[in-house]
């Protein structure tokens, strides 16, 4: 029997979506098959420090205070890119070497900035660490809503017109008079949202430039740019995940989030119904479809006309445009009366890994099986991208080798 792989699950991070990432990390650790893997929880605190310890698997531990952190190991990643990946303890003494924690695959479970946006992926690439999910470029592009539109601009996927508004070099305020030339002829009402965040944080509807100006300071507290788009009336949302980790390019079930308001904001998305549940990966299909903290959703809805075929085709096109990996979720919005559809955004690492979308397929894929496939893909991609011990070609060597 093959020996177990050690999986380092990374979560938390310096992001407005820190708490959502903790929930996803806990769900992932619960769903990993203990007969196949040993799990190392790696918690990235809001101040940027990395921590390890068994208590990190307990939801009641969060958020750890200074006393609780004292019972954990503070670690960092060995970036020498030689041999088996490892985390190294930062505590040492004259007579004691720093502790080492080797692992085989990193499983990042971050949402938002400094984690889902290509930064941690770039670190893993530099350190030669096999990791699950989208690669550095894909993560960076798809976490930027404007970059996503530019990347897919010639793909034939319908997207809304937009304006990009940058945070001022000083302060957070932009006056309506300053906004007027930025907005130009894009007619109100508008949807205003951060350019680089998910979880519907900071999303607002505005009908005047004064309202836009009122909304922007809160967005600029967390993001360097905002995006302004036409507000879609009679709005309906359809979300779908895509992956090649199962061998062939595959799309998941479609979900249609339910809402009681015109706009799905963070509190409704994550806290409706009390916000106490964590959900988790199920061992039987369909047993834990509350993945994103009691968000209500309709799975496998009837999409009018050719909508379902279009959503699946456009999702595959977006995924392949960046040589996709992992299992990103691609979100579409539409006008429920006219039947028009537009790509809204791409989530490189969706909440709960979107496991409920895979469980709801005609041939269900359980969360643990989804994670198995992503881990196997990570190992394959790492082997494919591995460089020689000396990556300088002989003809390019300017200095002698020993």
C-alpha positions in Angstrom: 0.0 0.0 0.0 1.4 3.4 -1.0 2.4 5.6 1.9 0.2 8.5 2.9 0.8 12.0 1.4 1.0 14.9 3.8 -1.2 17.7 2.7 -0.6 21.2 4.1 -3.9 23.1 4.1 -3.3 26.9 4.1 -6.1 29.2 5.1 -6.9 32.6 6.8 -4.6 35.3 5.3 -4.4 39.0 5.1 -7.7 39.5 3.3 -11.1 41.0 4.1 -12.3 37.4 3.4 -10.1 36.0 6.1 -13.0 34.4 8.2 -14.6 32.8 5.1 -11.3 31.3 4.3 -11.1 29.8 7.8 -14.4 28.1 7.3 -13.3 26.7 3.9 -10.1 25.5 5.4 -12.0 23.7 8.2 -14.3 22.1 5.7 -11.4 20.9 3.5 -9.6 19.3 6.5 -12.7 17.5 7.5 -13.3 16.2 4.0 -9.8 14.9 3.3 -9.6 11.1 3.4 -7.7 10.2 6.5 -6.7 6.8 5.1 -4.9 8.5 2.3 -3.5 11.8 3.8 -2.0 13.2 6.9 -3.1 16.9 7.3 -1.0 19.9 8.4 -3.2 22.9 9.2 -1.4 26.1 8.4 -3.2 29.2 9.6 -2.1 32.6 8.2 -3.1 35.3 10.7 -4.3 38.7 9.7 -0.9 40.2 10.6 0.8 37.9 8.2 2.3 35.4 10.6 2.0 31.7 9.9 1.0 29.2 12.6 0.7 25.4 12.9 -0.9 23.2 15.5 -3.6 20.6 16.1 -5.9 23.1 17.7 -6.3 24.8 14.3 -8.7 22.0 13.3 -11.2 23.1 15.9 -13.7 25.8 14.9 -14.1 26.9 18.5 -10.5 27.9 18.5 -11.1 30.9 16.2 -10.0 33.6 16.2 -7.0 32.7 18.4 -5.9 35.4 20.9 -2.3 35.9 21.9 -2.5 33.3 24.7 -3.8 30.7 22.3 -1.2 31.5 19.7 1.4 30.7 22.3 0.5 27.1 22.1 1.1 26.9 18.3 4.3 26.8 16.3 5.1 29.8 14.2 6.5 28.7 10.9 7.6 29.9 7.5 8.0 28.2 4.1 11.5 26.9 3.1 11.9 28.4 -0.4 15.1 26.7 -1.4 13.2 24.7 -4.0 15.2 21.5 -3.3 13.9 18.2 -2.1 10.6 17.7 -0.4 8.7 20.9 0.5 8.8 21.8 4.2 7.7 24.4 6.7 10.3 25.5 9.2 9.7 26.7 12.8 10.9 30.1 13.7 11.6 29.3 17.3 15.1 28.0 17.9 17.8 28.3 20.5 21.6 27.8 20.7 21.1 24.1 21.5 18.1 23.4 19.4 17.5 23.4 15.7 14.3 24.9 14.3 11.5 22.3 13.9 10.8 21.1 10.4 7.5 20.0 9.0 7.8 18.3 5.6 4.8 17.9 3.3 4.0 16.8 -0.2 1.2 19.1 -1.5 0.0 22.5 -0.5 -3.8 23.0 -0.6 -4.5 26.7 -0.5 -8.0 27.5 0.8 -7.8 31.3 0.6 -10.4 33.8 -0.6 -9.6 37.3 -1.8 -6.4 39.3 -1.5 -3.0 37.8 -0.7 -4.0 34.2 -1.3 -6.5 33.7 -4.1 -5.0 36.4 -6.3 -1.8 34.7 -7.4 0.5 35.9 -4.6 0.7 32.7 -2.6 0.7 30.7 -5.9 3.8 32.6 -7.0 5.5 31.8 -3.7 4.7 28.1 -4.1 6.1 28.2 -7.7 9.3 29.9 -6.5 9.7 27.2 -3.8 8.9 24.3 -6.1 5.9 23.3 -4.0 3.1 21.3 -5.7 -0.2 23.1 -5.1 -3.8 22.7 -5.9 -6.0 25.2 -7.8 -5.4 27.8 -10.5 -1.8 28.8 -11.5 -0.3 32.2 -10.7 -1.3 34.0 -13.9 -4.9 32.6 -13.9 -5.4 33.5 -10.3 -4.1 37.0 -10.7 -6.2 37.7 -13.8 -9.4 36.2 -12.5 -9.2 37.9 -9.1 -9.1 41.3 -11.0 -12.6 41.9 -12.5 -11.2 44.4 -15.0 -8.4 42.2 -16.1 -10.9 39.4 -16.5 -12.9 41.5 -18.9 -9.8 42.4 -20.9 -8.6 38.8 -21.0 -11.9 37.6 -22.3 -12.8 40.6 -24.4 -12.3 38.8 -27.7 -13.7 35.4 -26.5 -17.3 36.0 -27.5 -18.5 35.8 -23.9 -21.0 38.6 -23.2 -19.9 41.0 -20.5 -21.3 44.3 -19.2 -19.7 47.6 -20.1 -17.7 49.0 -17.2 -15.6 51.9 -15.8 -12.6 51.5 -13.5 -12.2 53.9 -10.6 -8.9 53.9 -8.7 -8.3 54.8 -5.1 -6.9 58.3 -4.8 -3.2 58.6 -3.9 -4.2 60.4 -0.8 -7.4 59.8 1.2 -10.4 57.8 0.2 -12.7 60.5 -1.1 -13.6 61.3 -4.7 -16.2 64.0 -5.4 -19.1 63.7 -7.7 -17.5 66.3 -9.9 -14.3 64.2 -10.2 -16.4 61.1 -10.9 -18.3 62.6 -13.8 -15.5 62.3 -16.5 -14.6 58.8 -15.2 -18.2 57.6 -15.6 -18.8 59.3 -18.9 -21.8 58.2 -20.8 -22.4 55.0 -18.8 -26.0 55.5 -17.7 -27.4 55.0 -14.2 -28.4 53.0 -12.2 -25.0 51.3 -11.6 -23.6 48.4 -9.6 -20.5 49.5 -7.7 -18.1 46.9 -6.3 -14.4 46.3 -5.4 -12.3 45.1 -8.3 -10.4 42.4 -6.4 -12.7 41.1 -3.7 -15.2 38.3 -3.6 -17.9 37.2 -1.2 -20.0 40.2 -2.4 -18.1 42.5 0.0 -18.7 46.2 -0.7 -21.2 45.7 -3.5 -23.8 48.5 -3.8 -26.4 49.9 -6.1 -26.2 53.6 -7.0 -28.4 55.9 -9.0 -26.5 59.2 -8.8 -22.9 60.2 -8.7 -23.4 61.4 -5.2 -24.4 57.9 -4.2 -21.3 56.5 -5.9 -19.1 58.9 -4.1 -20.7 57.8 -0.8 -20.0 54.1 -1.5 -16.4 54.4 -2.7 -14.6 55.2 0.6 -15.8 51.9 2.1 -14.6 50.0 -1.0 -11.2 51.8 -0.9 -10.6 50.8 2.7 -10.1 47.2 1.3 -9.3 47.6 -2.4 -7.2 49.8 -4.6 -9.9 50.0 -7.3 -13.6 49.8 -7.8 -15.5 48.8 -10.9 -18.8 50.4 -12.1 -21.2 48.5 -14.3 -24.8 49.0 -15.4 -27.2 47.6 -12.8 -29.0 44.7 -14.2 -32.8 44.8 -13.5 -34.7 41.6 -12.8 -31.4 40.1 -11.9 -30.8 36.4 -11.7 -27.5 34.7 -11.0 -26.2 31.4 -12.2 -23.0 29.8 -11.0 -21.1 26.9 -12.4 -17.7 25.3 -11.6 -15.2 23.9 -14.2 -12.3 21.5 -13.9 -10.0 19.3 -15.8 -8.8 17.5 -12.7 -11.1 14.5 -13.5 -9.3 14.0 -16.9 -11.7 15.5 -19.3 -12.9 19.1 -19.2 -16.0 19.0 -17.0 -18.6 21.4 -15.8 -20.6 21.0 -12.6 -24.2 21.4 -11.8 -25.5 25.0 -12.0 -26.7 26.8 -9.0 -29.2 29.7 -8.9 -28.7 31.6 -5.6 -31.9 32.8 -4.0 -32.3 36.2 -2.5 -34.7 38.5 -0.8 -33.0 41.7 -1.9 -32.1 43.2 -5.3 -28.4 42.7 -4.5 -26.7 39.7 -2.9 -24.5 41.3 -0.3 -22.1 39.7 2.1 -24.4 39.5 5.1 -27.2 37.8 3.1 -24.8 35.5 1.3 -23.0 34.2 4.4 -25.1 35.0 7.4 -28.8 34.5 6.4 -30.3 32.0 8.7 -28.0 32.7 11.6 -24.5 32.0 10.2 -23.6 29.4 12.9 -23.2 26.4 10.6 -20.0 25.4 8.9 -21.3 22.7 6.6 -18.6 20.5 5.4 -17.9 17.9 2.8 -20.3 15.0 2.8 -19.4 11.3 2.6 -22.8 10.7 0.9 -24.0 12.9 -2.0 -26.3 15.7 -1.1 -25.9 15.5 2.7 -24.2 18.8 3.3 -25.4 21.3 0.7 -25.2 24.2 3.2 -21.6 24.8 2.2 -21.4 28.6 2.3 -22.9 29.2 5.8 -26.6 28.7 5.0 -26.8 30.4 1.7 -30.0 29.1 0.1 -29.7 28.1 -3.5 -31.6 26.2 -6.2 -29.4 23.5 -7.8 -29.9 22.4 -11.3 -32.5 25.1 -12.1 -34.3 25.4 -15.4 -32.4 28.1 -17.4 -34.7 29.6 -20.1 -34.0 29.0 -23.8 -30.4 28.1 -24.7 -29.2 29.5 -21.4 -27.8 26.4 -19.9 -25.8 25.4 -23.0 -24.5 28.9 -23.3 -23.4 29.0 -19.6 -21.5 25.7 -19.9 -19.9 26.7 -23.2 -18.8 30.2 -21.9 -17.5 28.7 -18.7 -15.3 26.2 -20.6 -14.1 29.0 -22.8 -13.1 31.2 -19.9 -11.4 28.3 -18.2 -9.4 27.3 -21.2 -8.4 30.9 -22.0 -5.8 30.7 -19.1 -4.9 27.0 -19.4 -7.1 26.4 -16.4 -6.5 24.1 -13.5 -8.2 23.6 -10.2 -12.0 23.9 -10.0 -12.9 27.6 -10.3 -16.5 28.8 -10.1 -17.7 31.1 -12.9 -20.6 33.4 -12.1 -23.1 34.7 -14.6 -25.8 37.2 -14.1 -28.9 37.8 -16.3 -32.1 39.7 -16.8 -34.8 37.2 -15.9 -37.4 38.9 -18.1 -35.3 39.4 -21.3 -33.2 36.3 -21.0 -29.9 38.2 -21.5 -26.9 36.7 -19.8 -23.4 38.1 -19.0 -20.3 36.7 -17.3 -20.0 38.5 -13.9 -16.8 37.2 -12.4 -14.6 34.2 -11.9 -13.7 32.8 -8.5 -10.3 30.9 -8.7 -11.0 29.3 -5.2 -14.7 29.4 -4.5 -16.1 29.2 -1.0 -16.2 25.6 0.2 -14.5 24.8 -3.1 -17.9 24.7 -4.6 -18.2 21.1 -3.6 -22.0 21.1 -3.5 -22.0 21.9 -7.3 -20.1 18.7 -7.9 -22.2 16.7 -5.6 -25.3 17.9 -7.4 -24.2 16.5 -10.8 -26.1 13.7 -12.5 -23.1 11.5 -11.5 -22.2 13.0 -8.1 -18.6 13.7 -7.1 -18.2 13.8 -3.4 -16.1 16.5 -1.7 -13.4 14.0 -0.7 -13.2 12.8 -4.3 -13.0 16.3 -5.6 -10.0 17.0 -3.3 -8.4 13.7 -4.4 -8.6 14.8 -8.0 -7.2 18.3 -7.2 -4.3 16.8 -5.3 -3.4 14.4 -8.1 -3.6 17.3 -10.6 -1.2 19.3 -8.4 1.4 16.6 -8.4 1.1 16.2 -12.2 1.4 20.0 -12.8 4.4 20.2 -10.5 6.2 17.4 -12.3 5.4 19.0 -15.7 6.9 22.3 -14.6 10.0 21.0 -12.7 13.3 22.5 -13.8 16.7 20.7 -13.7 18.9 21.2 -10.6 21.0 23.6 -12.7 18.4 25.4 -14.9 21.0 27.3 -16.9 21.6 25.7 -20.4 25.2 24.8 -21.1 25.4 27.4 -23.9 24.3 30.1 -21.5 26.7 29.4 -18.7 29.1 32.2 -18.1 30.7 30.8 -15.0 32.4 27.3 -14.4 30.5 24.6 -12.5 32.2 22.4 -9.9 
